[in-house]
Amino acid sequence: MDEADVVIVAANIKVNGRERFIGKPIVDVPTNVVIKSPKGLINKIVKTYGG
């Protein structure tokens, strides 16, 4: 986990245990975004958080 630059939480429900991601940017997206446009999502995250 220490190697991660960003955490992507793709879910349509509340995800518990987010404290394990302290210190990492968390991107919350509904599952349909990941299914329909995964490259677009990654490109947006890279533009926002670097990479």
C-alpha positions in Angstrom: 0.0 0.0 0.0 2.9 2.4 0.7 3.7 2.3 -3.0 0.3 3.6 -4.1 0.0 7.2 -5.2 -3.8 7.3 -5.3 -6.5 5.0 -4.1 -9.5 4.4 -6.4 -12.6 3.3 -4.7 -15.1 2.1 -7.4 -18.3 1.3 -5.5 -22.0 2.0 -5.5 -22.1 1.6 -1.7 -20.3 3.1 1.2 -16.9 1.5 1.8 -15.8 1.2 5.4 -12.2 0.9 6.5 -11.0 4.0 4.7 -8.6 4.8 7.6 -6.2 2.4 6.0 -5.7 4.9 3.2 -4.6 7.8 5.4 -2.1 10.0 3.6 -3.3 8.9 0.1 -5.7 10.8 -2.1 -8.9 8.9 -2.5 -10.9 9.0 -5.7 -14.5 7.8 -5.3 -16.2 6.8 -8.5 -19.3 4.8 -9.2 -18.7 1.4 -10.8 -20.3 2.4 -14.1 -17.5 5.1 -14.7 -14.8 2.4 -14.3 -16.6 0.1 -16.7 -17.6 2.6 -19.3 -14.5 4.8 -19.3 -11.5 3.3 -17.5 -8.9 5.2 -19.7 -10.7 8.5 -19.2 -10.7 7.9 -15.4 -7.0 7.1 -15.3 -6.1 10.1 -17.5 -8.1 12.4 -15.2 -6.4 11.0 -12.1 -3.0 11.4 -13.7 -3.7 15.0 -14.7 -5.0 15.8 -11.2 -2.4 13.9 -9.1 0.5 13.5 -11.4 2.0 10.3 -12.5 
